[in-house]
Amino acid sequence: MLNPNISKRVSVQIARTVEPNNLWATAEYDGQKIDIVLYKRTLEPGTRRLYLKYSIANEQYYLTDRA
């Protein structure tokens, strides 16, 4: 498990276009589906670099476009 206070930039596979207001968007990282939280960017399908963070409130990892 990563330290919850550290964000790590990782390469993920995006299957379809992701809009900032899409609450159900996921990406595949290391064989797992992880939720995406975007603030201003729209992501096209393909390999993208996002930040992997840990949410203490939800006790799970998520991907974001902000460090």
Secondary structure as UniProt FT lines:
FT   TURN            4..5
FT   STRAND          8..14
FT   TURN            20..21
FT   TURN            23..24
FT   STRAND          26..29
FT   TURN            30..31
FT   STRAND          32..37
FT   STRAND          46..55
FT   TURN            56..59
FT   STRAND          60..64
//
